[in-house]
Amino acid sequence: MAMVCLSDFEAYAKKYLPKIAWDYFAAGADDCTTRDENILAYKRIRFRPRMLRDVSVMDIRTKILGSEISFPVGIAPTGFHQLAWPDGEKSTARAARAMNICYIASTYSTCTLEEISAAAPGGLRWFQLYIHRNRAASQQLVRQAEALGFQALVLTADLPYTGKRRDDVRNGFRLPPHMKVKNLERAFEVCKMSLLDPSVTWNDIYWLRSLTRLPIIIKGILTREDAELAVRHGVQGIIVSNHGGRQLDEGPATIDALVEVVEAVRGRVEVYVDGGIRKGSDVLKALALGAKCVFIGRPALWGLAYKGEEGLQDVMRILQDEFRLSMALAGCASVSEVGQHLVQFSKL
């Protein structure tokens, strides 16, 4: 079967992954309205392409927090990669380094931070953190990530409690006995999310800043009010995210929320977006609306399920080729030429 677009990898993963793993990766909260809206919202945005613009030489590179990446797509933090491929996050890290993109490693990795770091030395890696009731464990992870060369800390803000994902409840989801949440193995029982700290507030960003020199990015922002608070509390970046529709259902699609957040921060920090990106043209739409870079979650897992590191590289290459083509057809020869003039919201 020729893998032509990201939905081909989705179909493969759905066919070949064990049902409990597929359901875990695919799950949205409650009715999955927000999960599905993340994708549908992109279809309501139309291009305003410009013609005769000389797109014979294309430059799709960009920089995030000063580091150059080959094109403005990275790998979002998702848990339990060994459910998709035996080498888990090690394969993810290697694929990201090979493509020269950013990989955000999850607190809930099935490989240790040391294993991820050793698998792809020199790769651009950020570390995603959940703050747990056991602050000492969180503190240790932050310091460990910095010592291992991770280049930013990504604080997930939208998970004081875990959203209700019905298929996981029906399946009684737990990791298989041979898999562990490696970074938390000593501190927590696997898959018991109740040890997340629901008392976390904006003031905890000051606590994180006291622990590390790494730039702090906050993930899970959907409103101008919270975007302004993020800037006020000294973060260096914002990921507009609704956790892939896995937390509060019937919130906004991330591409819709992006506009509000970009307007609020007024260029003071970098803004990224995840959720619903399935084509290179989606990447272009997100950049036109002010995102510096997008991050993909489920499609990365589909690539792993297909052929591990090689499959994930295939997914990224397809996105890269589609993004380059969309840019050219819209009349942009470099990322710096992408702007809001390129898009309009459909009146349908």
Solvent accessible surface area in square Angstrom, and as a share of the most:
residue,aa,sasa,rsa
1,M,164,0.73
2,A,77,0.60
3,M,33,0.15
4,V,104,0.60
5,C,44,0.26
6,L,1,0.01
7,S,64,0.41
8,D,28,0.15
9,F,0,0.00
10,E,61,0.27
11,A,55,0.43
12,Y,56,0.21
13,A,0,0.00
14,K,129,0.54
15,K,149,0.63
16,Y,128,0.49
17,L,21,0.10
18,P,82,0.52
19,K,142,0.60
20,I,65,0.33
21,A,1,0.01
22,W,30,0.11
23,D,13,0.07
24,Y,22,0.09
25,F,7,0.03
26,A,19,0.14
27,A,7,0.05
28,G,2,0.02
29,A,0,0.00
30,D,53,0.27
31,D,88,0.46
32,C,25,0.15
33,T,63,0.37
34,T,1,0.00
35,R,66,0.24
36,D,58,0.30
37,E,44,0.20
38,N,3,0.01
39,I,55,0.28
40,L,86,0.43
41,A,1,0.00
42,Y,3,0.01
43,K,104,0.44
44,R,90,0.33
45,I,1,0.01
46,R,107,0.39
47,F,62,0.26
48,R,114,0.42
49,P,62,0.39
50,R,122,0.45
51,M,126,0.56
52,L,187,0.93
53,R,109,0.40
54,D,108,0.56
55,V,48,0.28
56,S,96,0.62
57,V,121,0.70
58,M,46,0.20
59,D,52,0.27
60,I,11,0.06
61,R,128,0.47
62,T,17,0.10
63,K,106,0.45
64,I,1,0.01
65,L,53,0.27
66,G,61,0.59
67,S,30,0.19
68,E,78,0.35
69,I,0,0.00
70,S,23,0.15
71,F,0,0.00
72,P,0,0.00
73,V,0,0.00
74,G,0,0.00
75,I,0,0.00
76,A,6,0.04
77,P,18,0.11
78,T,32,0.19
79,G,13,0.13
80,F,1,0.00
81,H,1,0.00
82,Q,41,0.18
83,L,15,0.08
84,A,10,0.08
85,W,86,0.30
86,P,107,0.67
87,D,53,0.28
88,G,0,0.00
89,E,0,0.00
90,K,56,0.24
91,S,2,0.01
92,T,0,0.00
93,A,2,0.02
94,R,63,0.23
95,A,0,0.00
96,A,3,0.02
97,R,101,0.37
98,A,62,0.48
99,M,15,0.07
100,N,75,0.38
101,I,1,0.01
102,C,0,0.00
103,Y,2,0.01
104,I,0,0.00
105,A,0,0.00
106,S,4,0.03
107,T,0,0.00
108,Y,18,0.07
109,S,0,0.00
110,T,0,0.00
111,C,1,0.01
112,T,33,0.19
113,L,0,0.00
114,E,82,0.37
115,E,60,0.27
116,I,0,0.00
117,S,15,0.10
118,A,78,0.60
119,A,17,0.13
120,A,1,0.00
121,P,85,0.53
122,G,80,0.77
123,G,10,0.10
124,L,19,0.10
125,R,11,0.04
126,W,3,0.01
127,F,0,0.00
128,Q,3,0.01
129,L,0,0.00
130,Y,22,0.08
131,I,9,0.04
132,H,3,0.01
133,R,133,0.49
134,N,60,0.31
135,R,71,0.26
136,A,73,0.56
137,A,15,0.12
138,S,1,0.00
139,Q,55,0.25
140,Q,117,0.52
141,L,7,0.03
142,V,0,0.00
143,R,116,0.42
144,Q,46,0.21
145,A,0,0.00
146,E,40,0.18
147,A,90,0.70
148,L,50,0.25
149,G,40,0.39
150,F,2,0.01
151,Q,79,0.35
152,A,0,0.00
153,L,0,0.00
154,V,0,0.00
155,L,7,0.03
156,T,11,0.07
157,A,51,0.39
158,D,27,0.14
159,L,16,0.08
160,P,63,0.40
161,Y,147,0.56
162,T,56,0.33
163,G,16,0.16
164,K,120,0.51
165,R,20,0.07
166,R,92,0.33
167,D,57,0.29
168,D,19,0.10
169,V,99,0.57
170,R,172,0.63
171,N,47,0.24
172,G,51,0.49
173,F,30,0.13
174,R,121,0.44
175,L,14,0.07
176,P,40,0.25
177,P,124,0.78
178,H,142,0.63
179,M,18,0.08
180,K,74,0.31
181,V,4,0.03
182,K,62,0.26
183,N,26,0.13
184,L,7,0.03
185,E,85,0.38
186,R,237,0.86
187,A,41,0.32
188,F,27,0.11
189,E,100,0.45
190,V,31,0.18
191,C,25,0.15
192,K,94,0.40
193,M,45,0.20
194,S,84,0.54
195,L,63,0.31
196,L,5,0.03
197,D,17,0.09
198,P,41,0.26
199,S,77,0.49
200,V,51,0.29
201,T,78,0.46
202,W,58,0.20
203,N,101,0.52
204,D,19,0.10
205,I,1,0.01
206,Y,106,0.40
207,W,61,0.21
208,L,0,0.00
209,R,118,0.43
210,S,82,0.53
211,L,21,0.10
212,T,14,0.08
213,R,214,0.78
214,L,25,0.12
215,P,39,0.25
216,I,3,0.01
217,I,0,0.00
218,I,5,0.03
219,K,9,0.04
220,G,12,0.11
221,I,5,0.02
222,L,39,0.19
223,T,54,0.31
224,R,111,0.40
225,E,106,0.47
226,D,51,0.26
227,A,0,0.00
228,E,63,0.28
229,L,47,0.23
230,A,0,0.00
231,V,26,0.15
232,R,170,0.62
233,H,20,0.09
234,G,23,0.22
235,V,6,0.03
236,Q,77,0.34
237,G,0,0.00
238,I,0,0.00
239,I,1,0.00
240,V,0,0.00
241,S,0,0.00
242,N,9,0.05
243,H,28,0.12
244,G,13,0.13
245,G,0,0.00
246,R,27,0.10
247,Q,23,0.10
248,L,144,0.72
249,D,14,0.07
250,E,125,0.56
251,G,21,0.21
252,P,59,0.37
253,A,2,0.02
254,T,0,0.00
255,I,0,0.00
256,D,58,0.30
257,A,4,0.03
258,L,0,0.00
259,V,33,0.19
260,E,48,0.22
261,V,0,0.00
262,V,40,0.23
263,E,108,0.49
264,A,7,0.05
265,V,3,0.01
266,R,166,0.61
267,G,71,0.69
268,R,118,0.43
269,V,21,0.12
270,E,44,0.20
271,V,7,0.04
272,Y,0,0.00
273,V,0,0.00
274,D,9,0.05
275,G,13,0.13
276,G,6,0.06
277,I,1,0.01
278,R,44,0.16
279,K,86,0.36
280,G,0,0.00
281,S,20,0.13
282,D,2,0.01
283,V,0,0.00
284,L,0,0.00
285,K,17,0.07
286,A,0,0.00
287,L,13,0.07
288,A,4,0.03
289,L,7,0.04
290,G,33,0.32
291,A,6,0.04
292,K,74,0.31
293,C,0,0.00
294,V,0,0.00
295,F,1,0.00
296,I,3,0.02
297,G,16,0.15
298,R,33,0.12
299,P,1,0.00
300,A,1,0.00
301,L,4,0.02
302,W,6,0.02
303,G,0,0.00
304,L,0,0.00
305,A,14,0.11
306,Y,39,0.15
307,K,88,0.37
308,G,0,0.00
309,E,52,0.23
310,E,99,0.44
311,G,0,0.00
312,L,0,0.00
313,Q,25,0.11
314,D,38,0.20
315,V,0,0.00
316,M,0,0.00
317,R,108,0.39
318,I,27,0.14
319,L,0,0.00
320,Q,26,0.11
321,D,81,0.42
322,E,46,0.21
323,F,0,0.00
324,R,89,0.32
325,L,106,0.53
326,S,21,0.13
327,M,0,0.00
328,A,21,0.17
329,L,120,0.60
330,A,5,0.04
331,G,3,0.03
332,C,3,0.02
333,A,20,0.16
334,S,25,0.16
335,V,25,0.14
336,S,105,0.68
337,E,70,0.31
338,V,22,0.13
339,G,18,0.17
340,Q,112,0.50
341,H,85,0.38
342,L,1,0.00
343,V,12,0.07
344,Q,88,0.39
345,F,93,0.39
346,S,25,0.16
347,K,194,0.82
348,L,184,0.92
